[in-house]
Amino acid sequence: MEEIFKRLQFKLLDLEHTGLDEDGAAALFDMIEYYESATHLNIGSNKHLGARGWQAAAHMMRKTSCLQSLDARNTPLLEPSAPLVARALRISSSLAVLHLENTALSGRPLMLLATALKMNVSLRELYLA
């Protein structure tokens, strides 16, 4: 897979309902970040992304300059991972669209996200439900 990311840049990388787990997500996000290989990424409906997957996603959001849209609807974003994503959103410079519908965000994680968004100047569309 790395050879593909090395040579191509995707407008949309759609990995919805693919059973992406922590290990797969961490490897995938590292490659996307390193090769700047996707502008729109859909990781929706992957229930087993886990803390390590979200950590890698947050790192990718912070470091990549090409990612414009991230769709993570129906992918649980639980309390241990929320601070990492919030921190990434605070300093993300390219992400313009973020889908977090049905990610179980509430309470403190939601407050962290809202606080981080006060400092974000690039995000134009945020979807929560």
C-alpha positions as CSV (number, residue, x, y, z in Angstrom):
1,M,0.0,0.0,0.0
2,E,2.9,2.3,0.8
3,E,4.0,2.1,-2.9
4,I,0.6,3.4,-4.0
5,F,0.7,6.4,-1.5
6,K,4.2,7.1,-2.6
7,R,3.2,7.6,-6.2
8,L,-0.3,8.9,-6.2
9,Q,-2.3,11.7,-4.5
10,F,-6.0,10.9,-4.0
11,K,-8.7,13.5,-4.0
12,L,-10.9,11.1,-1.9
13,L,-9.7,8.1,0.0
14,D,-12.9,6.4,1.1
15,L,-12.4,3.8,3.8
16,E,-15.9,3.8,5.2
17,H,-17.1,0.5,6.7
18,T,-13.8,-1.2,6.1
19,G,-13.2,-2.6,9.5
20,L,-10.2,-0.4,10.1
21,D,-8.6,-1.2,13.5
22,E,-6.0,0.6,15.6
23,D,-3.0,-1.0,13.9
24,G,-4.3,-0.5,10.4
25,A,-5.4,3.1,11.1
26,A,-2.0,4.0,12.7
27,A,-0.1,2.7,9.6
28,L,-2.5,4.3,7.2
29,F,-2.5,7.7,8.8
30,D,1.3,7.7,9.0
31,M,1.6,7.0,5.3
32,I,-1.0,9.7,4.4
33,E,0.8,12.2,6.6
34,Y,4.3,11.3,5.2
35,Y,3.3,11.2,1.5
36,E,0.6,13.9,1.7
37,S,-1.5,11.5,-0.3
38,A,-5.1,12.5,0.3
39,T,-7.1,15.7,0.4
40,H,-10.4,14.1,1.5
41,L,-10.4,11.1,3.9
42,N,-13.5,9.1,4.9
43,I,-13.0,6.8,7.8
44,G,-16.6,6.7,8.8
45,S,-18.3,3.7,10.4
46,N,-15.1,2.0,11.6
47,K,-16.1,1.0,15.2
48,H,-12.7,-0.3,16.2
49,L,-10.4,2.6,15.4
50,G,-9.5,2.9,19.1
51,A,-7.3,5.2,21.1
52,R,-4.1,4.4,19.0
53,G,-6.0,5.0,15.7
54,W,-7.3,8.3,16.9
55,Q,-3.9,9.3,18.2
56,A,-2.4,8.6,14.7
57,A,-5.4,10.5,13.1
58,A,-4.7,13.5,15.4
59,H,-1.0,13.5,14.5
60,M,-1.9,13.3,10.8
61,M,-4.3,16.3,11.2
62,R,-1.6,18.3,12.9
63,K,1.2,17.5,10.5
64,T,-0.3,17.2,7.0
65,S,-0.9,20.3,4.9
66,C,-3.0,18.6,2.2
67,L,-5.9,17.2,4.2
68,Q,-8.9,19.4,3.7
69,S,-11.7,17.1,4.8
70,L,-12.0,14.3,7.4
71,D,-15.2,12.3,7.7
72,A,-15.3,10.2,10.9
73,R,-19.0,9.8,11.3
74,N,-20.2,6.7,13.2
75,T,-16.7,6.1,14.5
76,P,-16.6,6.4,18.3
77,L,-14.4,9.2,19.6
78,L,-14.1,8.3,23.3
79,E,-12.8,10.3,26.2
80,P,-9.1,9.2,26.2
81,S,-8.8,10.2,22.5
82,A,-10.7,13.5,22.6
83,P,-7.9,15.6,24.0
84,L,-5.6,14.5,21.2
85,V,-8.1,15.4,18.5
86,A,-8.9,18.7,20.2
87,R,-5.2,19.6,20.4
88,A,-4.8,18.7,16.7
89,L,-7.8,20.9,15.8
90,R,-6.3,23.8,17.7
91,I,-3.3,23.9,15.4
92,S,-4.5,22.3,12.2
93,S,-3.9,24.6,9.3
94,S,-5.5,22.8,6.4
95,L,-8.6,21.0,7.6
96,A,-11.7,22.8,6.4
97,V,-14.4,20.2,6.8
98,L,-14.9,17.8,9.7
99,H,-17.7,15.2,10.1
100,L,-18.1,13.9,13.7
101,E,-21.7,12.8,13.6
102,N,-22.7,10.0,15.9
103,T,-19.2,9.7,17.5
104,A,-20.5,9.6,21.1
105,L,-19.1,13.0,21.8
106,S,-20.5,14.5,25.0
107,G,-19.5,16.1,28.3
108,R,-15.8,16.9,28.7
109,P,-14.7,15.6,25.3
110,L,-17.2,17.9,23.6
111,M,-16.1,20.8,25.7
112,L,-12.5,20.2,24.8
113,L,-13.4,20.1,21.1
114,A,-15.4,23.4,21.4
115,T,-12.5,25.1,23.2
116,A,-10.0,24.0,20.6
117,L,-12.2,25.3,17.8
118,K,-12.0,28.8,19.2
119,M,-8.4,28.9,18.1
120,N,-8.8,27.1,14.7
121,V,-8.9,29.5,11.8
122,S,-9.2,27.0,8.9
123,L,-12.2,24.8,9.8
124,R,-15.2,26.1,7.8
125,E,-17.7,23.2,8.3
126,L,-18.2,21.1,11.4
127,Y,-20.9,18.4,11.5
128,L,-22.1,17.1,14.9
129,A,-25.2,15.2,15.8
